[in-house]
Amino acid sequence: KSILWENEALSIINELLILILRVTKLNNIHTEENMPTKHSNKIVWLAKQYKEQYYAENITLDMLAEKFFFNKFYLERCFKQVLDCTPLQYLKQVRMERAKNLLISTDFSISEIAMQVGYSSASHFACIFQKYTGQTPSDYIKNKR
């Protein structure tokens, strides 16, 4: 009983801190859209906002759960309910969409783009990009330009 109470208290404190940060404009999470009212939607919204800003960093499920004071299994379940994907699948989507934009709008090398979107290896990035789009990064550039 005390463990559940402790988690709920941490969740309420977290929401209050986020509201304070939003009002004072001291936060570094971009908050253009309004935070949803349903608890599971709030969790997903917070994690999405964070991932959309810090997609280039090494973001793990454990790190997100710790950052927002949620159980990682609950966070994953909420993501599947709301977005029909896992938090890590969503992160990959964000990274791939950013990479697609960088590939067609800049002259950066594939290695540089891989680093900018959070991959330490250009070959790993190219493999994931091909699975995501059906094309290699080079082919994607040729077809879009």
Disulfide bonds with the S-S distance in Angstrom:
none
